[in-house]
Amino acid sequence: MDDVRDRLEDILRRVFRPERLEVVDFSAAHAGHDGARPGGQTHFRVEIVAAAFAGQNRLARQRLVMEAAAELLHGEIHALTVRAVAPGESGGP
Amino acid sequence: MSETIHERIQRQIASDDVVLYMKGTPVMPMCGFSAAVVQVLSHLGVPFQAHNVLDDPELRQGIKEFSSWPTIPQLYVKGEFVGGCDIVREMFQAGELVPFLAERGIVVTERA
């Protein structure tokens, strides 16, 4: 089975080598909405701790994650909620 | 010659201080993420111009390319791309959104 969540997680691990990473499929909360599909796997939440985010503002951090996941975002993934922090920062996941 | 979609977006973000590209309308948002941004702006009493991308497939695709940002909603302030729902929500919760708007001359009538 083609698991979008696993592919997303693989990509993020490869690109960012995160200290911590959590990818949650919350498509069920959006069932029936615009962009949702019967099989789910369209809406994800990512919590990631990686050195790449140090010194970057919110917009730059999100862009880094969006760019890494660009292929999936142009296809299967409809919405991606991102919480990206650098190691040692307060408010980490 | 007719205006290209990028020219149209450029004109839209120049003609209003706060511009939100969203799914649905402020009164009837069609997506939870769009609704969340509307809620934050309304809570702060920030006047904004909304553009419904669901009414306009060209705008829906065009704004993604224009901002190099793959999802809707998208918020612009004084012609500058601020971000999507996560960023607006985080800025609001961190108490950064009001000063961000105030620095750009946007009147916030209700403080969080």
N, CA and C atoms of all chains as a GROMACS GRO file, in nm:
protein
  615
    1MET      N    1   0.084  -0.120   0.000
    1MET     CA    2   0.000   0.000   0.000
    1MET      C    3   0.087   0.125   0.000
    2ASP      N    4   0.044   0.221  -0.076
    2ASP     CA    5   0.116   0.347  -0.087
    2ASP      C    6   0.083   0.435   0.033
    3ASP      N    7   0.174   0.443   0.125
    3ASP     CA    8   0.144   0.515   0.249
    3ASP      C    9   0.206   0.655   0.245
    4VAL      N   10   0.122   0.754   0.230
    4VAL     CA   11   0.169   0.892   0.216
    4VAL      C   12   0.242   0.937   0.342
    5ARG      N   13   0.188   0.897   0.456
    5ARG     CA   14   0.250   0.937   0.582
    5ARG      C   15   0.395   0.888   0.591
    6ASP      N   16   0.416   0.762   0.553
    6ASP     CA   17   0.550   0.705   0.558
    6ASP      C   18   0.643   0.774   0.459
    7ARG      N   19   0.591   0.805   0.342
    7ARG     CA   20   0.674   0.873   0.242
    7ARG      C   21   0.714   1.011   0.291
    8LEU      N   22   0.619   1.080   0.351
    8LEU     CA   23   0.649   1.213   0.404
    8LEU      C   24   0.756   1.203   0.513
    9GLU      N   25   0.738   1.107   0.601
    9GLU     CA   26   0.834   1.090   0.710
    9GLU      C   27   0.973   1.056   0.654
   10ASP      N   28   0.978   0.969   0.556
   10ASP     CA   29   1.108   0.932   0.493
   10ASP      C   30   1.178   1.056   0.437
   11ILE      N   31   1.101   1.136   0.364
   11ILE     CA   32   1.159   1.256   0.303
   11ILE      C   33   1.216   1.348   0.409
   12LEU      N   34   1.136   1.373   0.514
   12LEU     CA   35   1.179   1.467   0.618
   12LEU      C   36   1.301   1.413   0.692
   13ARG      N   37   1.306   1.283   0.715
   13ARG     CA   38   1.424   1.225   0.782
   13ARG      C   39   1.548   1.240   0.695
   14ARG      N   40   1.530   1.218   0.566
   14ARG     CA   41   1.643   1.225   0.474
   14ARG      C   42   1.695   1.368   0.464
   15VAL      N   43   1.604   1.462   0.449
   15VAL     CA   44   1.643   1.601   0.424
   15VAL      C   45   1.697   1.668   0.550
   16PHE      N   46   1.631   1.647   0.664
   16PHE     CA   47   1.663   1.726   0.784
   16PHE      C   48   1.743   1.648   0.889
   17ARG      N   49   1.749   1.516   0.878
   17ARG     CA   50   1.812   1.434   0.983
   17ARG      C   51   1.770   1.485   1.120
   18PRO      N   52   1.641   1.486   1.146
   18PRO     CA   53   1.588   1.550   1.267
   18PRO      C   54   1.624   1.476   1.395
   19GLU      N   55   1.636   1.553   1.502
   19GLU     CA   56   1.653   1.493   1.634
   19GLU      C   57   1.523   1.427   1.679
   20ARG      N   58   1.414   1.496   1.644
   20ARG     CA   59   1.282   1.439   1.672
   20ARG      C   60   1.192   1.468   1.555
   21LEU      N   61   1.104   1.373   1.529
   21LEU     CA   62   1.010   1.392   1.419
   21LEU      C   63   0.882   1.316   1.450
   22GLU      N   64   0.772   1.386   1.432
   22GLU     CA   65   0.644   1.319   1.446
   22GLU      C   66   0.555   1.362   1.329
   23VAL      N   67   0.502   1.265   1.259
   23VAL     CA   68   0.412   1.294   1.148
   23VAL      C   69   0.279   1.228   1.178
   24VAL      N   70   0.177   1.310   1.190
   24VAL     CA   71   0.045   1.260   1.228
   24VAL      C   72  -0.054   1.285   1.116
   25ASP      N   73  -0.127   1.182   1.080
   25ASP     CA   74  -0.233   1.194   0.980
   25ASP      C   75  -0.362   1.232   1.052
   26PHE      N   76  -0.409   1.354   1.028
   26PHE     CA   77  -0.536   1.392   1.092
   26PHE      C   78  -0.644   1.415   0.986
   27SER      N   79  -0.632   1.339   0.877
   27SER     CA   80  -0.729   1.353   0.768
   27SER      C   81  -0.872   1.329   0.813
   28ALA      N   82  -0.888   1.239   0.910
   28ALA     CA   83  -1.023   1.204   0.953
   28ALA      C   84  -1.100   1.327   1.000
   29ALA      N   85  -1.026   1.423   1.059
   29ALA     CA   86  -1.091   1.544   1.108
   29ALA      C   87  -1.143   1.631   0.993
   30HIS      N   88  -1.097   1.601   0.872
   30HIS     CA   89  -1.138   1.681   0.757
   30HIS      C   90  -1.220   1.603   0.657
   31ALA      N   91  -1.266   1.486   0.696
   31ALA     CA   92  -1.343   1.403   0.604
   31ALA      C   93  -1.460   1.483   0.547
   32GLY      N   94  -1.476   1.475   0.416
   32GLY     CA   95  -1.587   1.543   0.352
   32GLY      C   96  -1.560   1.687   0.315
   33HIS      N   97  -1.447   1.742   0.362
   33HIS     CA   98  -1.414   1.880   0.328
   33HIS      C   99  -1.347   1.885   0.191
   34ASP      N  100  -1.330   2.008   0.144
   34ASP     CA  101  -1.257   2.031   0.020
   34ASP      C  102  -1.118   1.970   0.033
   35GLY      N  103  -1.078   1.890  -0.063
   35GLY     CA  104  -0.942   1.835  -0.063
   35GLY      C  105  -0.931   1.701   0.007
   36ALA      N  106  -1.033   1.663   0.082
   36ALA     CA  107  -1.027   1.534   0.151
   36ALA      C  108  -1.063   1.422   0.052
   37ARG      N  109  -1.007   1.305   0.075
   37ARG     CA  110  -1.041   1.190  -0.008
   37ARG      C  111  -1.088   1.078   0.083
   38PRO      N  112  -1.167   0.988   0.027
   38PRO     CA  113  -1.223   0.881   0.111
   38PRO      C  114  -1.116   0.804   0.188
   39GLY      N  115  -1.001   0.779   0.126
   39GLY     CA  116  -0.897   0.701   0.194
   39GLY      C  117  -0.815   0.779   0.295
   40GLY      N  118  -0.846   0.906   0.313
   40GLY     CA  119  -0.767   0.989   0.405
   40GLY      C  120  -0.629   1.018   0.348
   41GLN      N  121  -0.530   1.034   0.434
   41GLN     CA  122  -0.392   1.062   0.395
   41GLN      C  123  -0.378   1.191   0.314
   42THR      N  124  -0.453   1.290   0.353
   42THR     CA  125  -0.448   1.419   0.283
   42THR      C  126  -0.404   1.533   0.376
   43HIS      N  127  -0.428   1.517   0.504
   43HIS     CA  128  -0.400   1.622   0.602
   43HIS      C  129  -0.302   1.569   0.706
   44PHE      N  130  -0.189   1.639   0.720
   44PHE     CA  131  -0.086   1.591   0.811
   44PHE      C  132  -0.038   1.702   0.903
   45ARG      N  133   0.006   1.659   1.020
   45ARG     CA  134   0.070   1.752   1.110
   45ARG      C  135   0.212   1.702   1.135
   46VAL      N  136   0.308   1.792   1.121
   46VAL     CA  137   0.448   1.757   1.137
   46VAL      C  138   0.506   1.836   1.254
   47GLU      N  139   0.569   1.763   1.346
   47GLU     CA  140   0.646   1.828   1.451
   47GLU      C  141   0.790   1.782   1.434
   48ILE      N  142   0.878   1.876   1.416
   48ILE     CA  143   1.014   1.838   1.380
   48ILE      C  144   1.116   1.926   1.453
   49VAL      N  145   1.219   1.860   1.503
   49VAL     CA  146   1.331   1.931   1.568
   49VAL      C  147   1.456   1.900   1.486
   50ALA      N  148   1.512   2.004   1.428
   50ALA     CA  149   1.630   1.981   1.344
   50ALA      C  150   1.719   2.105   1.344
   51ALA      N  151   1.848   2.080   1.329
   51ALA     CA  152   1.945   2.189   1.332
   51ALA      C  153   1.924   2.288   1.217
   52ALA      N  154   1.866   2.240   1.108
   52ALA     CA  155   1.846   2.324   0.990
   52ALA      C  156   1.762   2.448   1.019
   53PHE      N  157   1.683   2.442   1.129
   53PHE     CA  158   1.591   2.554   1.156
   53PHE      C  159   1.654   2.663   1.243
   54ALA      N  160   1.771   2.637   1.295
   54ALA     CA  161   1.836   2.736   1.382
   54ALA      C  162   1.856   2.867   1.306
   55GLY      N  163   1.821   2.978   1.370
   55GLY     CA  164   1.843   3.108   1.309
   55GLY      C  165   1.747   3.144   1.197
   56GLN      N  166   1.647   3.058   1.174
   56GLN     CA  167   1.549   3.086   1.068
   56GLN      C  168   1.419   3.134   1.130
   57ASN      N  169   1.353   3.226   1.064
   57ASN     CA  170   1.223   3.269   1.116
   57ASN      C  171   1.114   3.168   1.075
   58ARG      N  172   0.992   3.195   1.124
   58ARG     CA  173   0.883   3.100   1.101
   58ARG      C  174   0.861   3.072   0.954
   59LEU      N  175   0.858   3.180   0.877
   59LEU     CA  176   0.829   3.163   0.735
   59LEU      C  177   0.936   3.077   0.667
   60ALA      N  178   1.062   3.105   0.700
   60ALA     CA  179   1.174   3.030   0.638
   60ALA      C  180   1.168   2.883   0.680
   61ARG      N  181   1.133   2.857   0.804
   61ARG     CA  182   1.124   2.718   0.851
   61ARG      C  183   1.016   2.642   0.777
   62GLN      N  184   0.901   2.708   0.765
   62GLN     CA  185   0.792   2.641   0.695
   62GLN      C  186   0.826   2.619   0.549
   63ARG      N  187   0.893   2.717   0.492
   63ARG     CA  188   0.931   2.703   0.351
   63ARG      C  189   1.023   2.582   0.333
   64LEU      N  190   1.118   2.565   0.424
   64LEU     CA  191   1.211   2.452   0.415
   64LEU      C  192   1.134   2.320   0.414
   65VAL      N  193   1.036   2.309   0.503
   65VAL     CA  194   0.959   2.185   0.511
   65VAL      C  195   0.870   2.169   0.388
   66MET      N  196   0.806   2.280   0.348
   66MET     CA  197   0.719   2.276   0.229
   66MET      C  198   0.799   2.237   0.104
   67GLU      N  199   0.920   2.292   0.095
   67GLU     CA  200   1.002   2.261  -0.024
   67GLU      C  201   1.044   2.115  -0.024
   68ALA      N  202   1.079   2.065   0.094
   68ALA     CA  203   1.118   1.924   0.103
   68ALA      C  204   1.002   1.834   0.061
   69ALA      N  205   0.882   1.875   0.098
   69ALA     CA  206   0.764   1.792   0.072
   69ALA      C  207   0.690   1.834  -0.055
   70ALA      N  208   0.756   1.914  -0.137
   70ALA     CA  209   0.687   1.976  -0.252
   70ALA      C  210   0.615   1.875  -0.340
   71GLU      N  211   0.684   1.765  -0.366
   71GLU     CA  212   0.625   1.666  -0.458
   71GLU      C  213   0.493   1.613  -0.403
   72LEU      N  214   0.490   1.584  -0.274
   72LEU     CA  215   0.367   1.532  -0.212
   72LEU      C  216   0.261   1.640  -0.202
   73LEU      N  217   0.306   1.764  -0.179
   73LEU     CA  218   0.210   1.873  -0.165
   73LEU      C  219   0.142   1.907  -0.297
   74HIS      N  220   0.210   1.878  -0.406
   74HIS     CA  221   0.147   1.904  -0.536
   74HIS      C  222   0.057   1.788  -0.577
   75GLY      N  223   0.066   1.681  -0.501
   75GLY     CA  224  -0.017   1.566  -0.534
   75GLY      C  225  -0.108   1.528  -0.420
   76GLU      N  226  -0.064   1.430  -0.344
   76GLU     CA  227  -0.152   1.367  -0.247
   76GLU      C  228  -0.189   1.454  -0.128
   77ILE      N  229  -0.092   1.534  -0.081
   77ILE     CA  230  -0.118   1.605   0.044
   77ILE      C  231  -0.190   1.736   0.018
   78HIS      N  232  -0.297   1.754   0.093
   78HIS     CA  233  -0.378   1.874   0.076
   78HIS      C  234  -0.340   1.980   0.179
   79ALA      N  235  -0.308   1.939   0.299
   79ALA     CA  236  -0.275   2.036   0.403
   79ALA      C  237  -0.166   1.981   0.494
   80LEU      N  238  -0.074   2.070   0.528
   80LEU     CA  239   0.039   2.031   0.610
   80LEU      C  240   0.056   2.137   0.718
   81THR      N  241   0.037   2.094   0.841
   81THR     CA  242   0.058   2.184   0.955
   81THR      C  243   0.196   2.155   1.011
   82VAL      N  244   0.277   2.258   1.023
   82VAL     CA  245   0.417   2.235   1.059
   82VAL      C  246   0.454   2.308   1.187
   83ARG      N  247   0.522   2.238   1.273
   83ARG     CA  248   0.582   2.300   1.390
   83ARG      C  249   0.729   2.262   1.384
   84ALA      N  250   0.812   2.358   1.345
   84ALA     CA  251   0.954   2.331   1.323
   84ALA      C  252   1.036   2.410   1.423
   85VAL      N  253   1.117   2.342   1.500
   85VAL     CA  254   1.203   2.412   1.597
   85VAL      C  255   1.345   2.359   1.586
   86ALA      N  256   1.437   2.440   1.630
   86ALA     CA  257   1.578   2.399   1.633
   86ALA      C  258   1.607   2.334   1.767
   87PRO      N  259   1.706   2.246   1.772
   87PRO     CA  260   1.739   2.180   1.898
   87PRO      C  261   1.769   2.282   2.007
   88GLY      N  262   1.719   2.257   2.126
   88GLY     CA  263   1.748   2.344   2.239
   88GLY      C  264   1.654   2.463   2.251
   89GLU      N  265   1.569   2.484   2.153
   89GLU     CA  266   1.475   2.596   2.162
   89GLU      C  267   1.362   2.562   2.255
   90SER      N  268   1.308   2.664   2.319
   90SER     CA  269   1.192   2.639   2.404
   90SER      C  270   1.070   2.617   2.316
   91GLY      N  271   0.973   2.551   2.371
   91GLY     CA  272   0.849   2.528   2.297
   91GLY      C  273   0.860   2.420   2.193
   92GLY      N  274   0.961   2.336   2.205
   92GLY     CA  275   0.976   2.225   2.112
   92GLY      C  276   0.868   2.123   2.132
   93PRO      N  277   0.846   2.040   2.034
   93PRO     CA  278   0.742   1.939   2.046
   93PRO      C  279   0.776   1.832   2.152
   94MET      N  280  -0.407   4.427  -2.401
   94MET     CA  281  -0.368   4.295  -2.351
   94MET      C  282  -0.426   4.276  -2.212
   95SER      N  283  -0.478   4.160  -2.188
   95SER     CA  284  -0.539   4.137  -2.056
   95SER      C  285  -0.432   4.111  -1.951
   96GLU      N  286  -0.472   4.138  -1.830
   96GLU     CA  287  -0.383   4.128  -1.716
   96GLU      C  288  -0.350   3.980  -1.688
   97THR      N  289  -0.224   3.949  -1.659
   97THR     CA  290  -0.192   3.811  -1.621
   97THR      C  291  -0.233   3.790  -1.475
   98ILE      N  292  -0.237   3.664  -1.437
   98ILE     CA  293  -0.280   3.634  -1.299
   98ILE      C  294  -0.181   3.694  -1.198
   99HIS      N  295  -0.053   3.692  -1.234
   99HIS     CA  296   0.045   3.749  -1.140
   99HIS      C  297   0.031   3.900  -1.129
  100GLU      N  298  -0.003   3.964  -1.239
  100GLU     CA  299  -0.028   4.109  -1.235
  100GLU      C  300  -0.151   4.140  -1.151
  101ARG      N  301  -0.250   4.053  -1.164
  101ARG     CA  302  -0.374   4.074  -1.088
  101ARG      C  303  -0.345   4.061  -0.937
  102ILE      N  304  -0.268   3.958  -0.900
  102ILE     CA  305  -0.234   3.939  -0.758
  102ILE      C  306  -0.152   4.057  -0.707
  103GLN      N  307  -0.058   4.099  -0.788
  103GLN     CA  308   0.026   4.214  -0.750
  103GLN      C  309  -0.062   4.337  -0.722
  104ARG      N  310  -0.161   4.355  -0.807
  104ARG     CA  311  -0.252   4.469  -0.789
  104ARG      C  312  -0.336   4.451  -0.661
  105GLN      N  313  -0.382   4.329  -0.638
  105GLN     CA  314  -0.465   4.304  -0.519
  105GLN      C  315  -0.388   4.329  -0.389
  106ILE      N  316  -0.263   4.281  -0.383
  106ILE     CA  317  -0.189   4.296  -0.257
  106ILE      C  318  -0.138   4.438  -0.239
  107ALA      N  319  -0.141   4.516  -0.349
  107ALA     CA  320  -0.102   4.657  -0.338
  107ALA      C  321  -0.222   4.744  -0.302
  108SER      N  322  -0.343   4.699  -0.335
  108SER     CA  323  -0.458   4.789  -0.316
  108SER      C  324  -0.520   4.780  -0.177
  109ASP      N  325  -0.489   4.674  -0.102
  109ASP     CA  326  -0.539   4.667   0.036
  109ASP      C  327  -0.423   4.634   0.129
  110ASP      N  328  -0.429   4.690   0.251
  110ASP     CA  329  -0.321   4.668   0.347
  110ASP      C  330  -0.311   4.522   0.391
  111VAL      N  331  -0.427   4.464   0.418
  111VAL     CA  332  -0.430   4.326   0.464
  111VAL      C  333  -0.516   4.245   0.368
  112VAL      N  334  -0.456   4.146   0.305
  112VAL     CA  335  -0.524   4.068   0.202
  112VAL      C  336  -0.515   3.920   0.238
  113LEU      N  337  -0.629   3.856   0.238
  113LEU     CA  338  -0.632   3.713   0.269
  113LEU      C  339  -0.686   3.634   0.150
  114TYR      N  340  -0.605   3.541   0.103
  114TYR     CA  341  -0.651   3.445   0.002
  114TYR      C  342  -0.700   3.323   0.077
  115MET      N  343  -0.827   3.290   0.057
  115MET     CA  344  -0.889   3.187   0.141
  115MET      C  345  -0.986   3.102   0.060
  116LYS      N  346  -1.029   2.993   0.124
  116LYS     CA  347  -1.134   2.910   0.065
  116LYS      C  348  -1.265   2.949   0.129
  117GLY      N  349  -1.358   2.997   0.047
  117GLY     CA  350  -1.484   3.048   0.097
  117GLY      C  351  -1.472   3.196   0.128
  118THR      N  352  -1.565   3.242   0.208
  118THR     CA  353  -1.569   3.385   0.242
  118THR      C  354  -1.554   3.400   0.393
  119PRO      N  355  -1.522   3.520   0.440
  119PRO     CA  356  -1.511   3.540   0.585
  119PRO      C  357  -1.638   3.497   0.659
  120VAL      N  358  -1.752   3.519   0.598
  120VAL     CA  359  -1.877   3.482   0.663
  120VAL      C  360  -1.899   3.331   0.655
  121MET      N  361  -1.858   3.273   0.544
  121MET     CA  362  -1.876   3.129   0.527
  121MET      C  363  -1.748   3.064   0.474
  122PRO      N  364  -1.649   3.046   0.563
  122PRO     CA  365  -1.525   2.981   0.522
  122PRO      C  366  -1.552   2.834   0.487
  123MET      N  367  -1.482   2.783   0.385
  123MET     CA  368  -1.504   2.646   0.342
  123MET      C  369  -1.391   2.553   0.385
  124CYS      N  370  -1.310   2.599   0.477
  124CYS     CA  371  -1.195   2.520   0.519
  124CYS      C  372  -1.156   2.568   0.658
  125GLY      N  373  -1.122   2.475   0.744
  125GLY     CA  374  -1.090   2.509   0.883
  125GLY      C  375  -0.969   2.601   0.896
  126PHE      N  376  -0.873   2.584   0.804
  126PHE     CA  377  -0.752   2.665   0.811
  126PHE      C  378  -0.782   2.811   0.774
  127SER      N  379  -0.862   2.826   0.670
  127SER     CA  380  -0.905   2.961   0.632
  127SER      C  381  -0.988   3.024   0.744
  128ALA      N  382  -1.075   2.944   0.802
  128ALA     CA  383  -1.161   2.994   0.910
  128ALA      C  384  -1.076   3.042   1.028
  129ALA      N  385  -0.968   2.971   1.057
  129ALA     CA  386  -0.884   3.007   1.171
  129ALA      C  387  -0.819   3.143   1.151
  130VAL      N  388  -0.775   3.171   1.029
  130VAL     CA  389  -0.710   3.300   1.002
  130VAL      C  390  -0.814   3.412   1.010
  131VAL      N  391  -0.932   3.388   0.953
  131VAL     CA  392  -1.040   3.486   0.962
  131VAL      C  393  -1.072   3.517   1.108
  132GLN      N  394  -1.074   3.412   1.189
  132GLN     CA  395  -1.107   3.429   1.330
  132GLN      C  396  -1.004   3.518   1.401
  133VAL      N  397  -0.875   3.494   1.373
  133VAL     CA  398  -0.770   3.575   1.435
  133VAL      C  399  -0.783   3.721   1.392
  134LEU      N  400  -0.799   3.744   1.263
  134LEU     CA  401  -0.807   3.882   1.212
  134LEU      C  402  -0.931   3.952   1.268
  135SER      N  403  -1.041   3.879   1.273
  135SER     CA  404  -1.165   3.939   1.323
  135SER      C  405  -1.154   3.969   1.471
  136HIS      N  406  -1.090   3.878   1.543
  136HIS     CA  407  -1.070   3.897   1.687
  136HIS      C  408  -0.991   4.025   1.714
  137LEU      N  409  -0.894   4.050   1.629
  137LEU     CA  410  -0.810   4.168   1.647
  137LEU      C  411  -0.874   4.293   1.587
  138GLY      N  412  -0.987   4.275   1.520
  138GLY     CA  413  -1.054   4.389   1.458
  138GLY      C  414  -0.976   4.446   1.341
  139VAL      N  415  -0.900   4.360   1.274
  139VAL     CA  416  -0.821   4.406   1.160
  139VAL      C  417  -0.906   4.400   1.033
  140PRO      N  418  -0.924   4.515   0.966
  140PRO     CA  419  -0.997   4.511   0.840
  140PRO      C  420  -0.912   4.439   0.735
  141PHE      N  421  -0.973   4.350   0.660
  141PHE     CA  422  -0.898   4.281   0.556
  141PHE      C  423  -0.985   4.256   0.434
  142GLN      N  424  -0.916   4.242   0.321
  142GLN     CA  425  -0.984   4.210   0.196
  142GLN      C  426  -0.962   4.062   0.170
  143ALA      N  427  -1.071   3.988   0.157
  143ALA     CA  428  -1.060   3.845   0.130
  143ALA      C  429  -1.085   3.816  -0.018
  144HIS      N  430  -1.009   3.721  -0.071
  144HIS     CA  431  -1.032   3.672  -0.206
  144HIS      C  432  -1.057   3.522  -0.198
  145ASN      N  433  -1.172   3.481  -0.249
  145ASN     CA  434  -1.211   3.342  -0.242
  145ASN      C  435  -1.153   3.264  -0.361
  146VAL      N  436  -1.056   3.178  -0.333
  146VAL     CA  437  -0.990   3.105  -0.444
  146VAL      C  438  -1.081   2.996  -0.501
  147LEU      N  439  -1.182   2.956  -0.425
  147LEU     CA  440  -1.272   2.852  -0.476
  147LEU      C  441  -1.359   2.904  -0.591
  148ASP      N  442  -1.373   3.035  -0.597
  148ASP     CA  443  -1.451   3.098  -0.704
  148ASP      C  444  -1.368   3.116  -0.830
  149ASP      N  445  -1.239   3.088  -0.821
  149ASP     CA  446  -1.149   3.132  -0.927
  149ASP      C  447  -1.028   3.037  -0.937
  150PRO      N  448  -1.041   2.933  -1.020
  150PRO     CA  449  -0.934   2.833  -1.032
  150PRO      C  450  -0.800   2.895  -1.074
  151GLU      N  451  -0.806   2.999  -1.154
  151GLU     CA  452  -0.682   3.063  -1.199
  151GLU      C  453  -0.611   3.129  -1.080
  152LEU      N  454  -0.690   3.193  -0.995
  152LEU     CA  455  -0.634   3.257  -0.876
  152LEU      C  456  -0.581   3.151  -0.778
  153ARG      N  457  -0.654   3.042  -0.766
  153ARG     CA  458  -0.616   2.935  -0.674
  153ARG      C  459  -0.478   2.881  -0.709
  154GLN      N  460  -0.454   2.858  -0.837
  154GLN     CA  461  -0.322   2.810  -0.880
  154GLN      C  462  -0.221   2.924  -0.880
  155GLY      N  463  -0.266   3.041  -0.926
  155GLY     CA  464  -0.175   3.155  -0.942
  155GLY      C  465  -0.114   3.201  -0.811
  156ILE      N  466  -0.192   3.202  -0.705
  156ILE     CA  467  -0.142   3.253  -0.578
  156ILE      C  468  -0.036   3.158  -0.521
  157LYS      N  469  -0.052   3.028  -0.549
  157LYS     CA  470   0.048   2.931  -0.501
  157LYS      C  471   0.182   2.956  -0.568
  158GLU      N  472   0.176   2.984  -0.697
  158GLU     CA  473   0.300   3.012  -0.770
  158GLU      C  474   0.358   3.146  -0.729
  159PHE      N  475   0.270   3.244  -0.717
  159PHE     CA  476   0.315   3.380  -0.684
  159PHE      C  477   0.391   3.382  -0.552
  160SER      N  478   0.339   3.312  -0.453
  160SER     CA  479   0.399   3.312  -0.319
  160SER      C  480   0.503   3.202  -0.301
  161SER      N  481   0.514   3.112  -0.398
  161SER     CA  482   0.592   2.989  -0.379
  161SER      C  483   0.550   2.921  -0.250
  162TRP      N  484   0.422   2.906  -0.236
  162TRP     CA  485   0.364   2.848  -0.113
  162TRP      C  486   0.249   2.759  -0.158
  163PRO      N  487   0.252   2.631  -0.119
  163PRO     CA  488   0.162   2.536  -0.186
  163PRO      C  489   0.021   2.528  -0.131
  164THR      N  490  -0.007   2.600  -0.022
  164THR     CA  491  -0.138   2.581   0.040
  164THR      C  492  -0.211   2.714   0.058
  165ILE      N  493  -0.341   2.703   0.080
  165ILE     CA  494  -0.431   2.815   0.109
  165ILE      C  495  -0.478   2.791   0.252
  166PRO      N  496  -0.497   2.888   0.337
  166PRO     CA  497  -0.495   3.032   0.314
  166PRO      C  498  -0.354   3.091   0.306
  167GLN      N  499  -0.351   3.214   0.254
  167GLN     CA  500  -0.227   3.291   0.250
  167GLN      C  501  -0.259   3.436   0.288
  168LEU      N  502  -0.177   3.489   0.378
  168LEU     CA  503  -0.200   3.625   0.425
  168LEU      C  504  -0.090   3.719   0.375
  169TYR      N  505  -0.133   3.831   0.321
  169TYR     CA  506  -0.040   3.937   0.281
  169TYR      C  507  -0.068   4.063   0.363
  170VAL      N  508   0.038   4.127   0.410
  170VAL     CA  509   0.025   4.255   0.479
  170VAL      C  510   0.116   4.356   0.410
  171LYS      N  511   0.058   4.466   0.366
  171LYS     CA  512   0.133   4.569   0.295
  171LYS      C  513   0.217   4.510   0.181
  172GLY      N  514   0.157   4.418   0.109
  172GLY     CA  515   0.224   4.360  -0.006
  172GLY      C  516   0.326   4.254   0.027
  173GLU      N  517   0.341   4.222   0.157
  173GLU     CA  518   0.442   4.125   0.199
  173GLU      C  519   0.374   3.995   0.241
  174PHE      N  520   0.426   3.883   0.193
  174PHE     CA  521   0.370   3.754   0.230
  174PHE      C  522   0.404   3.722   0.375
  175VAL      N  523   0.301   3.697   0.456
  175VAL     CA  524   0.324   3.667   0.597
  175VAL      C  525   0.331   3.517   0.619
  176GLY      N  526   0.238   3.444   0.560
  176GLY     CA  527   0.238   3.299   0.575
  176GLY      C  528   0.098   3.244   0.568
  177GLY      N  529   0.087   3.118   0.609
  177GLY     CA  530  -0.042   3.051   0.610
  177GLY      C  531  -0.096   3.043   0.751
  178CYS      N  532  -0.186   2.949   0.771
  178CYS     CA  533  -0.258   2.938   0.898
  178CYS      C  534  -0.165   2.916   1.017
  179ASP      N  535  -0.069   2.824   1.003
  179ASP     CA  536   0.021   2.794   1.116
  179ASP      C  537   0.093   2.919   1.163
  180ILE      N  538   0.146   2.992   1.067
  180ILE     CA  539   0.228   3.108   1.100
  180ILE      C  540   0.144   3.217   1.165
  181VAL      N  541   0.027   3.242   1.108
  181VAL     CA  542  -0.061   3.345   1.165
  181VAL      C  543  -0.101   3.306   1.307
  182ARG      N  544  -0.135   3.179   1.325
  182ARG     CA  545  -0.178   3.132   1.457
  182ARG      C  546  -0.063   3.141   1.558
  183GLU      N  547   0.055   3.098   1.515
  183GLU     CA  548   0.171   3.103   1.607
  183GLU      C  549   0.206   3.246   1.644
  184MET      N  550   0.203   3.335   1.543
  184MET     CA  551   0.234   3.476   1.571
  184MET      C  552   0.133   3.534   1.669
  185PHE      N  553   0.008   3.500   1.647
  185PHE     CA  554  -0.099   3.549   1.736
  185PHE      C  555  -0.078   3.497   1.877
  186GLN      N  556  -0.054   3.367   1.889
  186GLN     CA  557  -0.040   3.308   2.022
  186GLN      C  558   0.085   3.358   2.094
  187ALA      N  559   0.189   3.389   2.017
  187ALA     CA  560   0.314   3.438   2.077
  187ALA      C  561   0.306   3.588   2.106
  188GLY      N  562   0.193   3.650   2.073
  188GLY     CA  563   0.179   3.794   2.096
  188GLY      C  564   0.258   3.878   1.997
  189GLU      N  565   0.295   3.818   1.883
  189GLU     CA  566   0.378   3.889   1.785
  189GLU      C  567   0.296   3.954   1.674
  190LEU      N  568   0.173   3.910   1.660
  190LEU     CA  569   0.096   3.956   1.545
  190LEU      C  570   0.055   4.102   1.559
  191VAL      N  571   0.013   4.140   1.679
  191VAL     CA  572  -0.030   4.280   1.699
  191VAL      C  573   0.085   4.377   1.672
  192PRO      N  574   0.205   4.356   1.734
  192PRO     CA  575   0.317   4.446   1.702
  192PRO      C  576   0.356   4.441   1.554
  193PHE      N  577   0.350   4.323   1.494
  193PHE     CA  578   0.383   4.309   1.352
  193PHE      C  579   0.292   4.399   1.268
  194LEU      N  580   0.162   4.395   1.300
  194LEU     CA  581   0.066   4.476   1.224
  194LEU      C  582   0.085   4.624   1.256
  195ALA      N  583   0.105   4.654   1.384
  195ALA     CA  584   0.119   4.794   1.426
  195ALA      C  585   0.241   4.858   1.360
  196GLU      N  586   0.350   4.783   1.352
  196GLU     CA  587   0.472   4.836   1.288
  196GLU      C  588   0.447   4.872   1.142
  197ARG      N  589   0.350   4.804   1.083
  197ARG     CA  590   0.320   4.830   0.942
  197ARG      C  591   0.201   4.925   0.926
  198GLY      N  592   0.164   4.986   1.038
  198GLY     CA  593   0.060   5.089   1.031
  198GLY      C  594  -0.081   5.036   1.024
  199ILE      N  595  -0.100   4.908   1.061
  199ILE     CA  596  -0.234   4.850   1.058
  199ILE      C  597  -0.298   4.871   1.195
  200VAL      N  598  -0.417   4.928   1.193
  200VAL     CA  599  -0.486   4.958   1.319
  200VAL      C  600  -0.550   4.832   1.375
  201VAL      N  601  -0.514   4.802   1.496
  201VAL     CA  602  -0.572   4.687   1.566
  201VAL      C  603  -0.663   4.744   1.674
  202THR      N  604  -0.792   4.712   1.664
  202THR     CA  605  -0.886   4.776   1.755
  202THR      C  606  -0.901   4.700   1.886
  203GLU      N  607  -0.874   4.571   1.881
  203GLU     CA  608  -0.891   4.493   2.004
  203GLU      C  609  -0.764   4.416   2.032
  204ARG      N  610  -0.709   4.439   2.148
  204ARG     CA  611  -0.586   4.367   2.183
  204ARG      C  612  -0.619   4.231   2.240
  205ALA      N  613  -0.535   4.136   2.207
  205ALA     CA  614  -0.562   3.999   2.251
  205ALA      C  615  -0.538   3.985   2.401
   0.00000   0.00000   0.00000
